[in-house]
Amino acid sequence: MVPFVDLKAQYRSIKPEIDAAIGKVLENASFVLGPAVADFETKFAPYTGCKHAVAVSTGTSALHLALLAASIKRGDEVIIPAMTFVATAMAVDYTGAKPVLVDVHPESYTMDPSKIEAAITSKTKAIMPVHLYGQPADMDPILAIAKKHNLIVIEDAAQAHGAEYKGRRCGSMGDIAGFSFYPGKNLGAYGEGGAITTNNDEFAKTVKILRDWGAEKKYYHDMKGYNYRMEGIQGAVLGVKMAYIEVWTEGRRNAGKLYGELLKNVAGVLAPKTMDYSRHVNHVYAIRVKNRDSVLKKLQDAGIGVGIHYPIPVHLLGCFAELGHKRGDFPVSEQIGDEELSLPMFPELTAEQVKEVVEELKKAI
């Protein structure tokens, strides 16, 4: 039996510190925002290479507030990849803007920069690259296009804690970024959580106000805001985990490297490629197989935890039917959706477990 993720193993390894940190929040009754959240913000900002980190309730709310801080509004257009989790598109939709889709690169699975300029119109205000599966998008050409057309760049870094592009941390390259701390993420809370990172003072100030009902001072609501505040317990958990994230990241990267070596010559399996510019942090280890659903069932029957990220690209989701797309519009995203299979990946994954997964995969192909 090899689980898809093992959150219990991680908790057991830091249980005394976690229990003490949570206990302090309970003793202080600082349940919403408070000192634990502020402490986490001061740790996370420099980790990403940014001046500011503002903690919020979810990764989706981080993207939503990042868009609002960048003045994205109804009638605007934001370019996003067709292969991503629905939250990327939903955050754009929340602002009243339209998500405009482009296909992804066939090797990196991230936004294809060569597709962007054809999608730009007079209504385009921002580009939102997604660092999918923990691999950075190809940021230099994206940033160059944004500069040429005077567009904001908002990084969806929900899966990219500690990932780097040419030595620069994800979350620090665009104008503003959104992170998720959902429990299964590389840096996970014990519930929901998110944050924006930015070097822009005004963006950070705006997000702080918007996350707390639009009030810079309690009961003085100068903006129409949201209840997007991080809970104290989540801040405490994340604050403890900050001391371990690099060790855990290397655990993921080592497991990914071993997978790659063992899958190199396995017929019928396309292992993910780490691009030359990338420090890939393996949030998801996404292989591709032609007979995906059959392989998935065989692995599950053999006790191997597997998943799919994401079977239906954004343009084929029912909730975005109004965009007017059809199958064939974004062929690379569609092929990934049809073939992607996520293998077990977590920091404590052992070499023996990786080998067991690969052996069962060979039998299932």
MOURZI-V269864 format. One record per residue. RES is the residue in three letters. SS is DSSP state (~ for helix, > for strand, _ for the rest). Layout:
# MOURZI-V269864
res->RES ss->SS
res->RES ss->SS
This chain:
# MOURZI-V269864
res->MET ss->_
res->VAL ss->>
res->PRO ss->_
res->PHE ss->_
res->VAL ss->_
res->ASP ss->_
res->LEU ss->~
res->LYS ss->~
res->ALA ss->~
res->GLN ss->~
res->TYR ss->~
res->ARG ss->~
res->SER ss->~
res->ILE ss->_
res->LYS ss->~
res->PRO ss->~
res->GLU ss->~
res->ILE ss->~
res->ASP ss->~
res->ALA ss->~
res->ALA ss->~
res->ILE ss->~
res->GLY ss->~
res->LYS ss->~
res->VAL ss->~
res->LEU ss->~
res->GLU ss->~
res->ASN ss->~
res->ALA ss->_
res->SER ss->_
res->PHE ss->_
res->VAL ss->>
res->LEU ss->_
res->GLY ss->_
res->PRO ss->~
res->ALA ss->~
res->VAL ss->~
res->ALA ss->~
res->ASP ss->~
res->PHE ss->~
res->GLU ss->~
res->THR ss->~
res->LYS ss->~
res->PHE ss->~
res->ALA ss->~
res->PRO ss->~
res->TYR ss->~
res->THR ss->~
res->GLY ss->_
res->CYS ss->_
res->LYS ss->_
res->HIS ss->>
res->ALA ss->>
res->VAL ss->>
res->ALA ss->>
res->VAL ss->>
res->SER ss->_
res->THR ss->_
res->GLY ss->~
res->THR ss->~
res->SER ss->~
res->ALA ss->~
res->LEU ss->~
res->HIS ss->~
res->LEU ss->~
res->ALA ss->~
res->LEU ss->~
res->LEU ss->~
res->ALA ss->~
res->ALA ss->_
res->SER ss->_
res->ILE ss->_
res->LYS ss->_
res->ARG ss->_
res->GLY ss->_
res->ASP ss->_
res->GLU ss->>
res->VAL ss->>
res->ILE ss->>
res->ILE ss->>
res->PRO ss->>
res->ALA ss->_
res->MET ss->_
res->THR ss->_
res->PHE ss->_
res->VAL ss->~
res->ALA ss->~
res->THR ss->~
res->ALA ss->~
res->MET ss->~
res->ALA ss->~
res->VAL ss->~
res->ASP ss->~
res->TYR ss->~
res->THR ss->_
res->GLY ss->_
res->ALA ss->_
res->LYS ss->>
res->PRO ss->>
res->VAL ss->>
res->LEU ss->>
res->VAL ss->>
res->ASP ss->_
res->VAL ss->>
res->HIS ss->_
res->PRO ss->_
res->GLU ss->_
res->SER ss->_
res->TYR ss->_
res->THR ss->_
res->MET ss->>
res->ASP ss->_
res->PRO ss->~
res->SER ss->~
res->LYS ss->~
res->ILE ss->_
res->GLU ss->~
res->ALA ss->~
res->ALA ss->~
res->ILE ss->_
res->THR ss->_
res->SER ss->_
res->LYS ss->_
res->THR ss->>
res->LYS ss->>
res->ALA ss->>
res->ILE ss->>
res->MET ss->>
res->PRO ss->_
res->VAL ss->>
res->HIS ss->_
res->LEU ss->~
res->TYR ss->~
res->GLY ss->~
res->GLN ss->_
res->PRO ss->_
res->ALA ss->_
res->ASP ss->_
res->MET ss->~
res->ASP ss->~
res->PRO ss->~
res->ILE ss->~
res->LEU ss->~
res->ALA ss->~
res->ILE ss->~
res->ALA ss->~
res->LYS ss->~
res->LYS ss->~
res->HIS ss->~
res->ASN ss->_
res->LEU ss->_
res->ILE ss->>
res->VAL ss->>
res->ILE ss->>
res->GLU ss->>
res->ASP ss->>
res->ALA ss->_
res->ALA ss->_
res->GLN ss->_
res->ALA ss->_
res->HIS ss->_
res->GLY ss->_
res->ALA ss->_
res->GLU ss->>
res->TYR ss->>
res->LYS ss->_
res->GLY ss->_
res->ARG ss->>
res->ARG ss->>
res->CYS ss->_
res->GLY ss->_
res->SER ss->_
res->MET ss->_
res->GLY ss->_
res->ASP ss->_
res->ILE ss->>
res->ALA ss->>
res->GLY ss->>
res->PHE ss->>
res->SER ss->>
res->PHE ss->_
res->TYR ss->_
res->PRO ss->_
res->GLY ss->_
res->LYS ss->_
res->ASN ss->_
res->LEU ss->_
res->GLY ss->_
res->ALA ss->_
res->TYR ss->_
res->GLY ss->_
res->GLU ss->_
res->GLY ss->_
res->GLY ss->>
res->ALA ss->>
res->ILE ss->>
res->THR ss->>
res->THR ss->>
res->ASN ss->_
res->ASN ss->_
res->ASP ss->~
res->GLU ss->~
res->PHE ss->~
res->ALA ss->~
res->LYS ss->~
res->THR ss->~
res->VAL ss->~
res->LYS ss->~
res->ILE ss->~
res->LEU ss->~
res->ARG ss->~
res->ASP ss->>
res->TRP ss->_
res->GLY ss->_
res->ALA ss->>
res->GLU ss->>
res->LYS ss->>
res->LYS ss->_
res->TYR ss->_
res->TYR ss->>
res->HIS ss->>
res->ASP ss->_
res->MET ss->_
res->LYS ss->_
res->GLY ss->_
res->TYR ss->_
res->ASN ss->>
res->TYR ss->_
res->ARG ss->>
res->MET ss->_
res->GLU ss->>
res->GLY ss->~
res->ILE ss->~
res->GLN ss->~
res->GLY ss->~
res->ALA ss->~
res->VAL ss->~
res->LEU ss->~
res->GLY ss->~
res->VAL ss->~
res->LYS ss->~
res->MET ss->_
res->ALA ss->_
res->TYR ss->_
res->ILE ss->~
res->GLU ss->~
res->VAL ss->~
res->TRP ss->~
res->THR ss->~
res->GLU ss->~
res->GLY ss->~
res->ARG ss->~
res->ARG ss->~
res->ASN ss->~
res->ALA ss->~
res->GLY ss->~
res->LYS ss->~
res->LEU ss->~
res->TYR ss->~
res->GLY ss->~
res->GLU ss->~
res->LEU ss->~
res->LEU ss->~
res->LYS ss->_
res->ASN ss->_
res->VAL ss->_
res->ALA ss->_
res->GLY ss->_
res->VAL ss->_
res->LEU ss->>
res->ALA ss->_
res->PRO ss->_
res->LYS ss->_
res->THR ss->_
res->MET ss->_
res->ASP ss->_
res->TYR ss->_
res->SER ss->>
res->ARG ss->>
res->HIS ss->_
res->VAL ss->_
res->ASN ss->_
res->HIS ss->_
res->VAL ss->_
res->TYR ss->>
res->ALA ss->>
res->ILE ss->>
res->ARG ss->>
res->VAL ss->_
res->LYS ss->_
res->ASN ss->_
res->ARG ss->~
res->ASP ss->~
res->SER ss->~
res->VAL ss->~
res->LEU ss->~
res->LYS ss->~
res->LYS ss->~
res->LEU ss->~
res->GLN ss->~
res->ASP ss->~
res->ALA ss->_
res->GLY ss->_
res->ILE ss->>
res->GLY ss->_
res->VAL ss->_
res->GLY ss->>
res->ILE ss->_
res->HIS ss->_
res->TYR ss->_
res->PRO ss->_
res->ILE ss->_
res->PRO ss->_
res->VAL ss->~
res->HIS ss->~
res->LEU ss->~
res->LEU ss->_
res->GLY ss->~
res->CYS ss->~
res->PHE ss->~
res->ALA ss->~
res->GLU ss->~
res->LEU ss->~
res->GLY ss->_
res->HIS ss->_
res->LYS ss->_
res->ARG ss->_
res->GLY ss->_
res->ASP ss->_
res->PHE ss->_
res->PRO ss->~
res->VAL ss->~
res->SER ss->~
res->GLU ss->~
res->GLN ss->~
res->ILE ss->~
res->GLY ss->~
res->ASP ss->~
res->GLU ss->~
res->GLU ss->>
res->LEU ss->>
res->SER ss->>
res->LEU ss->>
res->PRO ss->_
res->MET ss->_
res->PHE ss->_
res->PRO ss->_
res->GLU ss->_
res->LEU ss->_
res->THR ss->_
res->ALA ss->~
res->GLU ss->~
res->GLN ss->~
res->VAL ss->~
res->LYS ss->~
res->GLU ss->~
res->VAL ss->~
res->VAL ss->~
res->GLU ss->~
res->GLU ss->~
res->LEU ss->~
res->LYS ss->~
res->LYS ss->~
res->ALA ss->~
res->ILE ss->_
